[in-house]
Amino acid sequence: MNQNWLRLILDSRSPEAAWKEIFAVLLNVAEQTSSPVALHEATVVPDRLLSEAAWELWEAYPNYSARTSEVLKEWAANSSPKAILILDALSLRELPFLLGGARTRGIKPVQVKVTGSECPSTTDQFAHALGLQSRSALANDSKPGAFALFGAACYTDVIALPFEDCAIPPSPNVVIWHSWLDDLIHVHKKLPDQIATIASAILQSDGFWGFIDKLRQGRKLVITSDHGYAVSKRFSSQVEDHEAIAILRETFGASRSKAASEPLKESFMPPIVMAVKGRNVVMGQRKWNVQGAFPDICHGGMSLLEVAVPWVELPSL
């Protein structure tokens, strides 16, 4: 496997081909393990290759990867009726649970693949890519005319309710953004092992799949996400240089990206930071000592499990 990563990251024909192959291999690895720890360990080598030897592929990522927002626009442009379920922060760690729940109920996905977050890997950046100021703009069917999916001809909502309590109106096209998993991370501040246990139970529960069947009633359905997340306590690289630590603390604190009026002036070799969309963004599985400790779970940076998300298309009922 490591030889495969070396070949496709260091010897790829083009950035577009590299990201297509990287996503394909990540899908294969994610489908073959239900262990979030094992999945993380499988990304250590490619993440280090990308951040330490092929960082230009991270810099090319915004223009050459199959970003979820663009794939959704293409999918929604075709014939309706259709439904889209955005599970905020759903990562490849949760893909086996999702597929297991479908398999138990005899549901065969039309397509399973990996697509990518925006850069930086944040909710707001994904919302902006869909023509929204923030995800809250979709609440209570209040979408703006600039909404990029279905030409805004759809019902939209942002939901935090238990899945079994979610109602779906009889609209041909539906876009639901559900914050359940993101809330576990940011609101309830669950630890990685707790999230894995809860996610496994929820994504294979009757309540969740009852909600999925409501969305599939007369509609094709895509389940995907705005971004994944990183488990920093398992990061493979700890920044040790005192000068570098001081710069990173001042620039980022304990986060993975920050708004910036200009690119970071201090240069690192290999580069640690890339500048994109008015933000400085950390590349790779890197953390540094900060007061109060680096958060166990984070996103906003550029590592494979932050940017890679599931795309699962299910048939209509």
N, C-alpha and C positions, 0 to 999 in steps of 0.2 A: 504493500500500500504506500509506504513512504517513497519508493521508487516512482510510483505513479504520480504522486504529488510533485516530486522533483521534475518529472517530465512535463506535466501540463502547466505548472507555474513558471518554470524557468525556460522551457523550450516551446512555449505556445506560439502559434502562427500570428496571432493578433490578440489584443485585449478582449475583443468580442468573443473570440473562440475560447480564450482562457476562462472567462466568466461563465460561459455556457457549460464548459466541461467541469469547472469547479462546482457549480450548482448540481450537475448531474451526479457527480461522485458523492456530494453531501446527501442527496436524496437516497442513494443506495445505502450509505452508511446509516442514515437515520431510520430507514425502513427495517434494517437488520438488527437493531438493538432497541430495547425498551429501557435501558439504563441511561439516565441523563449524565452520569459521571463518565460512563464509557464513551458516550457521544462527545463530551467535552475533550476527553483524552485523544479522541481521533482527530480533533481539530488543532491540537497543539503544533504539530509539524507544519501543516499548511499555513496556519496563522503566523508562525515564525518565519517561514519562507516569504510570505507576502510582506511582512513588516520589516524584515531585516535584509532581504535580498532583492525582492521584486516589488518594492513600494510603489513603483510607477503604475502597477495594476490597481492599487487602491486609488491613486490619483485619477486613473481612467474609469474607475467604477461608476461614477454618476452618469457617464455618457455611453458606456458599453455593456452594462449589465442589464438583465431583464428585470426592470424595476416593477414592483407590484402595481403601482399606480398606472403605469402605461399599459400593462397587460390587462388590467381591469377595464380601462377605457376601450381597448380593442374588443374585449369580450362583451361589454355592454352595448357596443355599437351594432352588434348583430341582432337577429330576430329575438323578440321577447315572447312570452313573459319569462322573467328571470329574477332571481334573488341573490343578493350578496350579503354575506355575514362576515364582518370584520371583527375578529376576536383580538382585542387590543393586547399586544405583547406576546401573542402566540408564537412560540419558537419551534424549531425542529425537534426539541426535546419532547414536545407534546404530540408530535405526529403519530407515533405508534399507538398512543391511547385513542386518538381520533379514529384511526383506521381500524383498531380493534373493536371499537364500538360499532362501526359500520358493518364489519364482518359478522359480528354476533347477531346482527339484525338482518343479515342477508342482503345488505346494500352494497352493490358493486360500484365503486367510483368510476366515473367516465374518464377522469384524468387526475393524476397526482404528479405534482412537480414542485420545484423550488423557485420562488421568485425573490426579489430583493427589496429591502427598505429604501427609503430616500437616504441621502447623505447630507447632514448627520442622521443617524438612525433614531429619530424622535417622532412622536405623535404629531406635533405641529408641522414638521416638514412634510409628512405624509398628507396631512389635511391641506396644506398649501398646494401640493401637487394635484389635488382634486378640486381646486378652485375654492377652498374654504379658508376662513381665517383660523378656525380651530374646529375640533370635532364637535363641539357643542352647537355649531351652526346647523347640524342635522337634527337636533332634538325636536320632537313634536312636529315633524314634517315641516320644519321652518327653513329648509335649504334655500340658499340664494340661487338666482338665475344662472350664476356662473358655475354652478356645480357640474362637474365634468362627466358624470355618469348618467346614462340614459337621456342625455340632453335635459336633465333635471325633471324629466317626466317619470317620476317614481315617488313612492312613499319612503320617507326616511325617519330614523329615530336613533337616539343614543340611549342605551339601556344599561342599568346596573342591577335590575331585579333578578331573583332566581329564575333560571331558564323556564321552569315549569309554569311560572306566573306571567310570562311574556305573551302578549296578544299580537296577532298580525292581521291587519285589515285586508280586505279582498282587493288589493291593488295589483295590477299585472306585474309591475316592477317594484321591488322592495330593496332598500339598503339599510341594514341594521348594523350599528357599531356598538358592540357590547364590551363593557369595561371590566368584566369579572376578573380576568387574570391580571390585568394591569393594577386593579385595586388590591389584589393579594400582595403585589410587589410594593406598591407605593403607599397605600392607605393602611393596610393591615400589617405590612412589613414582615411577611412570612419568610422563613429561612428556605434555602434551596430544597432541602429534603422535604420540608413541609409542603412546598409548592408542588413537588413531584407527586406526593401522596394525594393531595387534594385534586390536582389536575387529572390524575388517573381515575379517581372516583367520579368526578363530575363529567368528564368527556365520555365515560362509558355508562352513564346513568340513564334511566328511563326519562327523567325530567329533561335532560339535554336533548335526547333524541326525539322526544315528543315535540320540542320546539323546532328541531330540524325538520320534522315532518310537516309542521305548519308552514314553514318557509318553502318546502318542496311541493306543496299542494298546487299543482298546475304550473309549477315553475322549475326550471333548472336552477341549481344552487351552486355557488362558489363559496367556500369557507377559506378565509385567508387572514392576513394580519398586516398591521402598519409597520411593525418591527419586531425583532426578537429581543433577547436580553443576554447579558454576560453574567457569569458567576465569578466575581473577581477573586474570591479566596482560592480559586483553582487556576488563576492566571499563571502562565509559565514564565513571565518576565517581571522581575522586581527591579525598578530603576534604583541603582546604587550610588551613582555619581552625585556628590553633594551639591555641586553647582546645578546640575540638571534637576535634582529634586527641588531646589529652591525656585527655579524658574517654573516648574510644573505646578508647584504649590501656589505660587503667585498668580499664574495664568488660569489654572483650572480648579484649584482647591481639591475637592474629592469627586470631581465630575469628569466626564469623558469628552465634553465639548462645551465651548463658551462663545458667546457673541464677541466679535472683534471688529474694530474699524479697519484693521490691516493685518496681514499675515504676521505670525510670530517672527520677530527679528532674529532671535537667537537660533542658530543652526545646530542641529544634531546630526551625527553620522553614525549609524543610519538614521534617517529622519524619524522623528517620533510624532510629529504634528503635520497635518495637511490643512490648507485653508480652502474653504468652500462656502459659498452662499453667505458671506459675511460672518463666518464662524471658524474658529480653530478647532480641529478635531483630532483626537488621539488615535493613532493607528496601532493595531495589534493588541495582544494580551499583556498590556503593560499597566502597572500600578506603582504607587510610590507611597512612602510613609506620610500620613497627614494626621493632624490632631483629630482625635475622635475616631480614627480608622477609616479606611476606604469602605464604602458600602458593599455588602456581600453580593447584592444584585444591582446591576446598573445597565444603562444603554445610552446611546448618543454617540458612541465611538464607532470605530471600524474594526470589528473582529467578526469572524464568520458567523457565530451564533447570535450576534447582534443584528446582522443585516439579512441573513437568510431566513425566510419564512415559508411555511407550507402553503401550497395552493391545491385544494381538494375540490374537484367538481363532482357533484352528485346529480343523478337523473331526477326528473320530476316524478311526482306521484300521480 
